[in-house]
Amino acid sequence: MSTLVKPIEPRRLYQQVADQIRALIASNAIAPGTRLPPERDLAQQLGVSRPSLREALIALEIDGSVEIRMGSGVYVCQPPERLLPTSTAALGESPSELMQARAVIEGAAVVLACARISADGLARLREILARMRSEMEQGGHPVEQDKQFHLTLAGFSGNSVLVRLVGELFDERHSPISSQLRERFDSTQTWRFALDEHEAILQALDAADPLAAQTAMRQHLKESTDRWISS
C-alpha cells in the first residue's frame, strides 16, 4: 500500500537567511542581550540584500529569537522556558517579492483600465480617495479604502482574473511577516505619501494616458516598498 507524502514546501529566501543568522548566533555563542552586527555589515557577511535581511530579522523577531530596537540595533533574546525553534517557519510571502508581483500585475491592469474607464468610473475612484483622506484626518489608517482603490481600478480592466489576483496579493499584507513590518513602518506620514501617489494614478487615468498611468502605479508600489521594507 502506498503512503501519501505531503510535498515539502519550498523555503522562502527570508527563511533561509533567518536560519543563517541562527547558525551565526549559535556558532559565535552570542550571549542573550548582545547586539548583532549593523544591518549593512550583516548583509555583506551573509551575502544578501538588506531588504532580504530585514525580512529575516522580522521573522526572527516574531518567533522570539531577536529583539529589534529602532535606532539601537538588533539584540539576541534570552531564550524562554520553551525552546526556540531551530528553523524558521513560513510566515507569509516575502513582502519585497510580493510588492514586485503587485507592480507587474497592477501595472498591466492599469493600462487596460485606462482604455476602458468612464467618467462614472473616475468619479468612483475620486470618492474612494475622498474616504481615504477622511479616514486619515480622523487619525485612522485607511487600509480598506486603499484596497478598494486598487480593486476598483483593476475591475475597470475588464479582466476578472486580474481582479482576483490583485485582491489576493493585497490581502497578503495581513500575513504575520507583512503585518509585523506594517506595525513598525506605517504612520500618518506614509499614508499621506500613499494618498498623493494614488492621486497621481487617478490624474493619469483622467488624462487617458496609459503609459503615465502605468508609470504612476509602478512608482507608487516602488515607493511603498521603499517605505515599508527598504528604508
VOPAGU-2260 file (C-alpha; in pm, 1 decimal, decimal comma):
REM VOPAGU-2260
SITE   aa  ch    i         X         Y         Z
SITE  MET   A    0       0,0       0,0       0,0
SITE  SER   A    1     145,7     334,6     -99,7
SITE  THR   A    2     176,9     610,7     158,2
SITE  LEU   A    3      82,2     963,6      68,4
SITE  VAL   A    4     366,9    1200,3     144,2
SITE  LYS   A    5     294,5    1567,9     186,2
SITE  PRO   A    6     508,7    1771,1     -56,1
SITE  ILE   A    7     782,0    1973,7     107,6
SITE  GLU   A    8     703,2    2343,8      84,1
SITE  PRO   A    9     980,1    2543,7     -86,6
SITE  ARG   A   10    1158,5    2760,2     166,4
SITE  ARG   A   11    1134,5    3131,6     107,9
SITE  LEU   A   12    1450,8    3339,1      98,2
SITE  TYR   A   13    1378,7    3512,1     428,5
SITE  GLN   A   14    1350,3    3170,4     597,2
SITE  GLN   A   15    1689,8    3068,3     459,3
SITE  VAL   A   16    1850,5    3396,1     567,5
SITE  ALA   A   17    1692,9    3371,9     913,5
SITE  ASP   A   18    1838,7    3022,8     953,9
SITE  GLN   A   19    2181,7    3157,7     853,2
SITE  ILE   A   20    2153,0    3416,1    1130,4
SITE  ARG   A   21    2053,2    3142,8    1378,1
SITE  ALA   A   22    2364,4    2948,9    1279,4
SITE  LEU   A   23    2577,3    3262,1    1315,4
SITE  ILE   A   24    2441,1    3323,1    1664,8
SITE  ALA   A   25    2499,5    2959,4    1763,8
SITE  SER   A   26    2849,0    2933,3    1616,5
SITE  ASN   A   27    2968,9    3251,3    1783,5
SITE  ALA   A   28    2785,9    3166,6    2107,8
SITE  ILE   A   29    2642,7    3518,1    2116,2
SITE  ALA   A   30    2502,6    3577,8    2462,7
SITE  PRO   A   31    2146,6    3697,0    2520,0
SITE  GLY   A   32    2133,5    4076,1    2518,8
SITE  THR   A   33    2425,3    4101,6    2276,1
SITE  ARG   A   34    2373,0    4325,4    1973,8
SITE  LEU   A   35    2414,1    4173,4    1628,6
SITE  PRO   A   36    2635,9    4349,6    1373,0
SITE  PRO   A   37    2478,8    4651,0    1197,5
SITE  GLU   A   38    2244,3    4570,8     907,6
SITE  ARG   A   39    2491,6    4675,2     639,7
SITE  ASP   A   40    2772,6    4460,6     784,4
SITE  LEU   A   41    2545,8    4162,5     847,5
SITE  ALA   A   42    2405,6    4176,3     493,2
SITE  GLN   A   43    2758,4    4177,1     349,6
SITE  GLN   A   44    2865,4    3893,9     577,7
SITE  LEU   A   45    2571,2    3679,1     466,5
SITE  GLY   A   46    2585,5    3787,8     103,0
SITE  VAL   A   47    2221,1    3902,7      87,8
SITE  SER   A   48    2036,7    4226,8      15,2
SITE  ARG   A   49    1931,4    4449,1     302,3
SITE  PRO   A   50    1558,6    4402,8     226,4
SITE  SER   A   51    1603,1    4022,7     245,5
SITE  LEU   A   52    1796,8    4063,7     569,5
SITE  ARG   A   53    1527,5    4288,7     715,0
SITE  GLU   A   54    1257,9    4032,1     634,6
SITE  ALA   A   55    1467,2    3761,7     801,9
SITE  LEU   A   56    1516,1    3973,1    1114,3
SITE  ILE   A   57    1141,2    4040,1    1131,2
SITE  ALA   A   58    1079,9    3663,1    1110,3
SITE  LEU   A   59    1327,4    3605,3    1392,5
SITE  GLU   A   60    1159,5    3875,0    1599,2
SITE  ILE   A   61     821,0    3708,8    1552,5
SITE  ASP   A   62     944,3    3376,9    1693,5
SITE  GLY   A   63    1123,9    3547,0    1982,7
SITE  SER   A   64    1483,6    3488,2    1875,6
SITE  VAL   A   65    1580,5    3855,4    1848,7
SITE  GLU   A   66    1451,4    4194,4    1953,1
SITE  ILE   A   67    1464,3    4486,5    1709,3
SITE  ARG   A   68    1512,7    4817,5    1888,8
SITE  MET   A   69    1455,8    5104,4    1649,2
SITE  GLY   A   70    1755,4    5337,1    1643,3
SITE  SER   A   71    1963,4    5098,7    1851,2
SITE  GLY   A   72    2002,9    4766,6    1672,0
SITE  VAL   A   73    1906,0    4400,5    1683,9
SITE  TYR   A   74    1966,8    4207,0    2005,4
SITE  VAL   A   75    1971,6    3834,1    2080,1
SITE  CYS   A   76    1687,3    3743,3    2315,0
SITE  GLN   A   77    1704,1    3542,8    2634,5
SITE  PRO   A   78    1560,7    3200,5    2544,6
SITE  PRO   A   79    1223,6    3147,6    2713,1
SITE  GLU   A   80    1138,7    2834,1    2907,7
SITE  ARG   A   81    1022,5    2674,1    2583,8
SITE  LEU   A   82    1296,8    2603,9    2335,1
SITE  LEU   A   83    1329,6    2845,9    2048,0
SITE  PRO   A   84    1269,3    2693,0    1703,5
SITE  THR   A   85    1573,0    2559,4    1522,4
SITE  SER   A   86    1442,9    2670,3    1182,6
SITE  THR   A   87    1219,4    2949,1    1061,6
SITE  ALA   A   88     856,0    2877,5     985,7
SITE  ALA   A   89     680,4    3020,8     680,9
SITE  LEU   A   90     512,9    3344,9     786,6
SITE  GLY   A   91     366,7    3450,2     452,1
SITE  GLU   A   92     508,0    3558,2     120,3
SITE  SER   A   93     823,6    3766,9     110,6
SITE  PRO   A   94     699,6    4128,5     134,5
SITE  SER   A   95     956,0    4251,3    -119,1
SITE  GLU   A   96     866,2    3977,0    -367,7
SITE  LEU   A   97     500,0    4045,2    -303,6
SITE  MET   A   98     541,1    4409,8    -399,0
SITE  GLN   A   99     734,3    4313,3    -712,1
SITE  ALA   A  100     447,2    4087,2    -815,8
SITE  ARG   A  101     194,8    4363,0    -749,4
SITE  ALA   A  102     393,3    4604,2    -967,7
SITE  VAL   A  103     386,7    4357,2   -1258,6
SITE  ILE   A  104      17,5    4270,3   -1228,3
SITE  GLU   A  105    -124,5    4608,4   -1135,2
SITE  GLY   A  106      99,5    4779,9   -1390,0
SITE  ALA   A  107     -71,3    4570,2   -1657,8
SITE  ALA   A  108    -420,7    4614,2   -1510,9
SITE  VAL   A  109    -399,6    4993,4   -1505,2
SITE  VAL   A  110    -309,9    5004,5   -1876,8
SITE  LEU   A  111    -621,9    4804,4   -1961,7
SITE  ALA   A  112    -829,5    5017,7   -1725,5
SITE  CYS   A  113    -706,2    5335,2   -1890,3
SITE  ALA   A  114    -866,0    5230,5   -2219,6
SITE  ARG   A  115   -1199,9    5135,7   -2061,9
SITE  ILE   A  116   -1266,3    5365,2   -1768,0
SITE  SER   A  117   -1561,6    5603,7   -1792,2
SITE  ALA   A  118   -1639,5    5935,7   -1627,8
SITE  ASP   A  119   -1850,8    5746,8   -1373,2
SITE  GLY   A  120   -1556,4    5516,4   -1305,7
SITE  LEU   A  121   -1325,9    5811,7   -1244,6
SITE  ALA   A  122   -1586,2    5956,3   -1007,5
SITE  ARG   A  123   -1593,4    5627,5    -812,4
SITE  LEU   A  124   -1216,3    5638,1    -768,4
SITE  ARG   A  125   -1232,1    6002,5    -655,4
SITE  GLU   A  126   -1493,0    5907,5    -396,4
SITE  ILE   A  127   -1271,6    5629,6    -262,9
SITE  LEU   A  128    -980,3    5872,4    -228,8
SITE  ALA   A  129   -1208,1    6119,8     -50,5
SITE  ARG   A  130   -1299,5    5848,2     201,4
SITE  MET   A  131    -931,8    5761,3     233,8
SITE  ARG   A  132    -849,8    6123,7     312,2
SITE  SER   A  133   -1134,5    6145,0     564,2
SITE  GLU   A  134   -1014,7    5831,6     743,5
SITE  MET   A  135    -664,9    5978,1     768,5
SITE  GLU   A  136    -798,0    6309,9     903,0
SITE  GLN   A  137    -964,7    6113,7    1182,6
SITE  GLY   A  138    -630,5    5955,4    1271,4
SITE  GLY   A  139    -702,0    5618,1    1111,9
SITE  HIS   A  140    -503,7    5402,9     872,8
SITE  PRO   A  141    -722,3    5366,3     561,2
SITE  VAL   A  142    -630,5    5008,8     468,2
SITE  GLU   A  143    -982,6    4925,1     349,8
SITE  GLN   A  144   -1004,8    5233,9     127,1
SITE  ASP   A  145    -658,5    5154,0      -9,2
SITE  LYS   A  146    -776,2    4804,9    -101,4
SITE  GLN   A  147   -1096,3    4936,2    -260,7
SITE  PHE   A  148    -898,0    5178,9    -475,7
SITE  HIS   A  149    -675,5    4905,3    -614,0
SITE  LEU   A  150    -958,7    4653,6    -658,4
SITE  THR   A  151   -1194,4    4903,2    -820,0
SITE  LEU   A  152    -924,7    5020,2   -1057,9
SITE  ALA   A  153    -841,9    4658,9   -1150,0
SITE  GLY   A  154   -1211,4    4599,7   -1214,0
SITE  PHE   A  155   -1205,0    4857,5   -1492,8
SITE  SER   A  156    -956,5    4634,7   -1676,9
SITE  GLY   A  157   -1248,4    4406,3   -1761,4
SITE  ASN   A  158   -1043,1    4102,6   -1657,6
SITE  SER   A  159   -1183,7    3910,0   -1360,8
SITE  VAL   A  160    -863,6    3707,0   -1320,0
SITE  LEU   A  161    -660,9    4025,2   -1272,1
SITE  VAL   A  162    -913,2    4147,8   -1014,8
SITE  ARG   A  163    -882,7    3822,4    -820,9
SITE  LEU   A  164    -503,3    3833,4    -828,0
SITE  VAL   A  165    -492,6    4196,3    -716,3
SITE  GLY   A  166    -720,5    4112,1    -422,6
SITE  GLU   A  167    -521,9    3805,0    -321,2
SITE  LEU   A  168    -189,2    3987,3    -333,0
SITE  PHE   A  169    -326,2    4281,9    -139,7
SITE  ASP   A  170    -461,0    4053,9     133,5
SITE  GLU   A  171    -111,5    3907,2     182,1
SITE  ARG   A  172     -36,8    4225,5     376,7
SITE  HIS   A  173    -222,5    4056,3     664,6
SITE  SER   A  174      27,2    3767,9     684,4
SITE  PRO   A  175     238,3    3757,3    1003,3
SITE  ILE   A  176     557,2    3890,2     842,5
SITE  SER   A  177     383,7    4168,1     647,4
SITE  SER   A  178     174,6    4266,6     948,4
SITE  GLN   A  179     485,1    4297,8    1164,2
SITE  LEU   A  180     651,5    4521,2     905,9
SITE  ARG   A  181     337,5    4731,4     874,8
SITE  GLU   A  182     318,4    4783,3    1251,0
SITE  ARG   A  183     674,7    4911,5    1252,5
SITE  PHE   A  184     667,8    5138,4     949,6
SITE  ASP   A  185     307,9    5250,9     884,8
SITE  SER   A  186     244,1    5606,2    1000,0
SITE  THR   A  187      28,3    5906,0     920,3
SITE  GLN   A  188     311,9    6037,7     703,8
SITE  THR   A  189     347,6    5717,4     498,8
SITE  TRP   A  190     -29,0    5719,2     434,6
SITE  ARG   A  191      -7,3    6080,5     315,9
SITE  PHE   A  192     253,9    5975,2      64,2
SITE  ALA   A  193      35,0    5684,7     -47,5
SITE  LEU   A  194    -264,0    5914,4     -96,8
SITE  ASP   A  195     -57,3    6153,4    -310,3
SITE  GLU   A  196      58,7    5858,3    -521,6
SITE  HIS   A  197    -298,6    5734,5    -565,9
SITE  GLU   A  198    -398,1    6080,6    -682,8
SITE  ALA   A  199    -115,4    6075,2    -940,1
SITE  ILE   A  200    -252,8    5746,6   -1074,9
SITE  LEU   A  201    -600,8    5896,2   -1096,6
SITE  GLN   A  202    -470,0    6203,7   -1280,7
SITE  ALA   A  203    -305,6    5980,9   -1541,4
SITE  LEU   A  204    -628,4    5785,1   -1585,6
SITE  ASP   A  205    -824,4    6110,8   -1621,0
SITE  ALA   A  206    -579,5    6216,8   -1892,4
SITE  ALA   A  207    -629,9    5879,9   -2068,4
SITE  ASP   A  208    -252,0    5832,9   -2071,8
SITE  PRO   A  209    -179,4    5459,1   -2027,9
SITE  LEU   A  210     198,3    5499,8   -2008,7
SITE  ALA   A  211     171,2    5767,1   -1740,0
SITE  ALA   A  212     -83,8    5556,1   -1551,1
SITE  GLN   A  213     142,6    5251,8   -1557,8
SITE  THR   A  214     441,9    5460,2   -1450,9
SITE  ALA   A  215     243,7    5615,8   -1165,2
SITE  MET   A  216     121,1    5274,7   -1045,4
SITE  ARG   A  217     466,6    5117,9   -1053,8
SITE  GLN   A  218     617,7    5424,7    -885,4
SITE  HIS   A  219     355,0    5404,1    -610,3
SITE  LEU   A  220     433,4    5038,8    -540,3
SITE  LYS   A  221     808,6    5104,0    -552,5
SITE  GLU   A  222     774,9    5391,0    -306,3
SITE  SER   A  223     558,7    5171,8     -84,8
SITE  THR   A  224     830,4    4906,0     -89,7
SITE  ASP   A  225    1096,1    5162,2      -0,7
SITE  ARG   A  226     890,0    5295,7     290,8
SITE  TRP   A  227     787,7    4952,2     411,5
SITE  ILE   A  228    1091,6    4733,5     358,9
SITE  SER   A  229    1397,9    4912,3     222,3
SITE  SER   A  230    1407,4    5231,4     429,9
